Amino acid sequence: MFMMATKYGTGLVRRLRDEEDGLALTEYLILLGLLTAVVVGAVATFGTSLGTQWGLWSTWLTGLDGPPSL
């Protein structure tokens, strides 16, 4: 009985070690974290000027009469 449990445990450890799906998921999570950090940094750096530009663009769009007539 002990030998069967030892063999099963050894096989389980080997399967978990050789599995590569978890590594791909980890790499994607690291990339997602880096991308999120860059976006947060950009918004923190350029936030005020971006807000001003959005406001100007909104004002410009509000002043339009509609699509040009042909």
C-alpha distances in whole Angstrom, upper triangle without the diagonal:
4,5,5,6,9,10,11,12,14,15,17,19,20,21,23,24,26,27,31,32,31,34,36,36,37,40,41,41,42,45,46,46,49,51,51,52,55,56,56,58,60,61,61,64,66,65,69,71,68,69,73,73,71,74,76,75,74,78,79,77,79,82,82,84,81,81,84,86,87
4,5,5,6,9,10,10,12,14,15,16,18,20,21,22,24,26,29,31,30,32,35,35,35,38,40,39,41,44,44,44,47,49,49,50,53,54,54,56,58,59,59,62,64,64,67,69,67,68,71,71,69,72,75,73,73,77,78,76,78,81,81,83,81,80,83,86,87
4,5,5,6,8,10,10,12,14,15,16,18,20,21,22,24,28,29,29,31,34,34,34,37,39,39,40,43,44,44,46,48,49,50,52,54,54,56,58,59,59,62,64,64,67,69,67,68,71,71,69,72,75,73,73,77,78,76,78,81,81,83,80,80,83,85,86
4,5,5,6,9,10,11,12,14,15,16,18,20,21,22,26,27,27,29,32,32,33,35,37,37,39,41,42,42,45,47,47,48,51,52,53,54,57,58,58,60,62,62,66,67,65,66,70,69,67,70,73,71,71,75,76,74,75,79,78,80,78,77,80,83,83
4,5,5,6,9,10,10,12,14,15,16,18,20,21,25,26,25,27,30,30,30,33,35,35,36,39,40,40,42,44,44,46,48,50,50,51,54,55,55,57,60,59,63,64,62,63,67,66,65,68,70,69,68,72,73,71,73,76,76,78,76,75,78,81,82
4,5,5,6,9,10,11,12,14,15,16,18,20,24,25,25,26,29,30,29,32,34,34,35,38,39,39,41,44,44,45,47,49,49,51,53,54,54,57,59,59,62,64,62,63,66,66,65,68,70,68,69,72,73,71,73,76,76,78,76,76,79,81,82
4,5,5,6,9,10,11,12,14,15,16,18,22,24,24,25,28,29,29,31,33,34,35,37,38,39,41,43,44,45,47,49,49,51,53,54,55,57,59,59,62,64,61,63,66,66,64,67,70,68,68,72,72,71,73,76,75,77,75,75,77,80,81
4,5,5,6,9,10,10,12,14,15,16,20,21,21,23,26,26,27,29,31,31,33,35,36,37,39,41,41,42,45,46,47,48,51,52,52,55,56,56,60,61,59,60,64,63,62,65,67,65,65,69,70,68,70,73,72,74,72,72,74,77,78
4,5,5,6,9,10,11,12,14,15,19,20,20,22,25,25,25,27,29,29,30,33,34,34,36,39,39,40,43,44,44,46,48,49,50,52,54,54,58,59,57,58,62,61,60,63,65,63,64,67,68,66,68,71,71,73,71,71,74,76,77
4,5,5,6,9,10,11,12,14,18,20,19,21,24,24,24,27,29,29,30,33,34,34,36,38,39,40,42,44,44,46,48,50,50,52,54,54,58,59,57,58,62,61,60,63,65,64,64,68,68,67,69,72,71,74,71,71,74,76,77
4,5,5,6,9,10,11,12,16,18,18,19,22,23,23,26,28,28,29,32,33,33,35,37,38,39,42,43,44,45,48,49,50,51,53,53,57,58,56,57,61,60,59,62,64,62,63,66,67,65,67,70,70,72,69,69,72,74,75
4,5,5,6,9,10,11,14,16,15,17,20,20,21,23,25,25,27,29,30,31,33,35,35,37,39,40,41,43,45,46,47,49,51,50,54,55,53,54,58,57,56,59,61,59,60,63,64,62,64,67,67,69,67,66,69,72,72
4,6,5,6,9,10,13,15,14,16,19,19,19,22,24,24,25,28,29,29,31,33,34,35,37,39,39,41,43,44,45,47,49,49,53,54,52,53,57,56,55,58,60,59,59,63,63,62,64,67,66,69,67,66,69,72,72
4,6,5,6,9,12,14,14,15,18,19,19,21,24,24,25,28,29,30,31,33,34,35,38,39,40,41,44,45,46,47,49,50,53,54,52,54,57,56,55,58,61,59,59,63,63,62,64,67,67,69,67,66,69,71,72
4,5,5,6,10,12,12,14,16,17,18,20,22,22,24,26,27,28,30,32,33,34,36,38,39,40,42,43,44,46,48,48,52,53,50,52,55,54,53,56,58,57,57,61,61,59,61,65,64,66,64,63,66,68,69
4,6,5,9,10,9,11,14,14,15,17,19,19,21,23,24,25,27,29,30,31,33,35,35,37,39,40,41,43,45,45,49,50,47,49,52,52,50,53,56,54,54,58,58,57,59,62,62,64,62,61,64,66,67
4,6,8,11,10,10,14,15,14,16,19,19,20,23,24,25,26,28,30,30,33,34,35,36,39,40,41,42,44,45,49,49,47,49,52,52,50,54,56,54,55,58,59,57,60,63,62,65,62,62,64,67,68
4,6,9,10,10,13,15,15,16,19,20,21,23,24,25,27,29,30,31,33,35,36,37,39,41,42,43,45,45,49,50,48,49,53,52,50,54,56,54,55,58,58,57,59,62,62,64,61,61,63,66,66
4,6,7,8,10,12,13,14,16,17,19,20,22,23,25,26,28,29,31,32,34,35,37,38,39,41,43,43,47,47,45,47,50,49,48,51,53,51,52,55,55,54,56,59,58,61,58,57,60,63,63
4,5,5,7,9,10,11,13,15,16,17,19,20,22,23,25,26,28,29,31,32,34,35,37,38,39,40,44,44,42,44,47,46,45,48,50,48,49,52,52,51,53,56,55,58,55,54,57,60,60
4,5,5,6,9,10,11,13,15,16,17,19,20,21,23,25,26,27,29,30,32,33,35,36,38,38,42,42,40,41,45,43,42,45,47,45,46,50,50,48,50,53,53,55,52,52,54,57,57
4,5,5,6,9,10,11,12,14,15,16,18,20,21,23,24,26,27,28,30,32,33,34,36,36,40,41,38,40,43,42,41,44,46,45,45,49,49,48,50,53,52,55,53,52,55,58,58
4,5,5,6,9,10,11,12,14,15,17,18,20,21,23,24,26,27,29,30,31,33,35,35,39,40,37,39,42,41,40,44,46,44,45,48,49,47,50,53,52,55,52,52,54,57,58
4,5,5,6,9,10,11,12,14,15,17,18,20,21,23,24,26,27,29,30,32,33,33,37,38,35,37,40,39,38,41,43,41,42,46,46,44,47,50,49,51,49,48,51,54,54
4,5,5,6,9,10,10,12,14,15,16,18,20,21,22,24,26,27,28,30,31,32,35,36,33,35,39,37,36,39,41,40,40,44,44,43,45,48,47,50,48,47,50,53,54
4,5,5,6,9,10,11,12,14,15,17,19,20,21,22,24,26,27,28,30,30,34,35,33,35,38,37,36,39,41,40,40,44,45,43,46,49,48,51,49,49,51,54,55
4,5,5,6,9,10,11,12,14,15,17,19,20,21,23,25,26,27,29,29,33,34,31,33,37,35,35,38,40,38,39,43,43,42,44,47,47,49,47,47,49,52,53
4,5,5,6,9,10,10,12,14,15,16,18,20,21,22,24,26,27,27,31,31,29,31,34,33,32,35,37,35,36,40,40,39,41,44,43,46,44,43,46,49,50
4,5,5,6,9,10,10,12,14,15,16,18,20,21,22,24,26,26,29,30,28,30,33,32,31,34,36,35,35,39,40,38,41,44,43,46,44,44,47,50,51
4,5,5,6,9,10,11,12,14,15,16,18,20,21,22,24,25,29,29,27,29,32,32,31,34,36,35,36,39,40,39,41,44,44,47,45,45,48,51,52
4,5,5,6,9,10,11,12,14,15,16,18,20,21,22,23,27,27,25,27,30,29,29,32,34,32,33,37,37,36,39,41,41,44,42,42,44,48,49
4,5,5,6,9,10,11,12,14,15,17,18,20,21,21,25,26,23,25,28,27,26,30,32,30,31,34,35,34,36,39,39,42,40,40,43,46,47
4,5,5,6,9,10,11,12,14,15,16,18,20,20,24,25,23,25,28,27,27,30,32,31,31,35,36,35,37,40,40,43,42,42,44,48,49
4,5,5,6,9,10,10,12,14,15,16,18,19,23,23,22,24,27,26,26,29,31,30,31,34,35,34,37,39,39,43,41,41,44,47,48
4,5,5,6,9,10,11,12,14,15,16,17,21,21,19,21,24,23,23,26,28,27,28,31,31,31,33,36,36,39,38,38,40,43,45
4,5,5,6,8,10,11,12,14,15,15,19,20,18,20,23,22,21,25,27,26,26,30,31,30,32,35,35,38,37,37,40,43,45
4,6,5,6,9,10,10,12,14,15,18,19,18,20,23,23,22,25,27,27,28,31,32,32,34,36,37,40,39,39,42,46,47
4,5,5,6,9,10,10,12,13,17,17,16,18,21,20,20,24,25,24,26,29,30,29,32,34,35,38,37,37,40,43,45
4,5,5,6,8,10,10,11,15,15,13,15,18,18,17,20,22,21,23,26,26,26,28,31,31,35,34,34,37,40,42
4,6,5,6,9,10,10,13,15,13,15,18,18,18,20,23,22,23,26,27,27,29,32,33,36,35,36,39,42,44
4,5,5,6,9,9,13,14,13,15,18,18,18,21,23,23,24,27,28,28,30,33,34,37,37,37,40,43,45
4,5,5,6,7,11,11,10,13,15,15,15,18,20,20,21,24,25,25,27,30,30,34,33,34,36,40,42
4,5,5,5,8,10,8,10,13,13,13,16,18,18,19,22,23,23,25,27,29,32,32,33,35,39,41
4,6,5,8,10,10,11,14,15,16,18,20,20,21,24,25,26,27,30,31,35,35,36,38,42,44
4,6,8,9,10,12,13,14,16,18,19,20,22,24,25,26,28,30,31,35,35,36,38,41,44
4,6,6,6,9,10,11,12,14,15,16,18,20,21,22,24,26,27,31,31,32,34,38,40
4,6,5,6,9,10,10,12,14,15,16,18,20,21,22,24,26,30,30,31,33,37,39
4,5,5,6,9,10,11,13,14,15,17,19,20,21,23,25,29,29,31,33,37,39
4,5,5,6,9,10,11,12,14,15,17,18,20,21,23,27,27,29,31,34,37
4,5,5,6,9,10,10,12,14,15,16,18,20,21,25,25,27,29,32,35
4,5,5,6,9,10,10,12,14,15,16,19,20,24,24,26,28,32,35
4,5,5,6,9,10,11,12,14,15,17,19,23,24,25,27,31,34
4,5,5,6,9,10,11,12,14,15,17,21,21,23,24,28,31
4,5,5,6,9,10,10,12,14,16,19,19,21,23,27,29
4,5,5,6,9,10,11,12,15,18,19,21,23,27,30
4,5,5,6,9,10,11,13,17,18,20,21,25,28
4,5,5,6,9,10,11,15,15,17,19,22,25
4,5,5,6,9,10,14,14,16,19,22,25
4,6,5,6,9,12,14,16,18,22,25
4,5,5,7,10,12,14,15,19,22
4,5,5,9,9,11,14,17,20
4,6,8,9,12,15,18,21
4,6,9,12,13,16,20
4,6,8,10,13,16
4,7,8,10,14
4,6,9,12
4,6,9
4,7
4
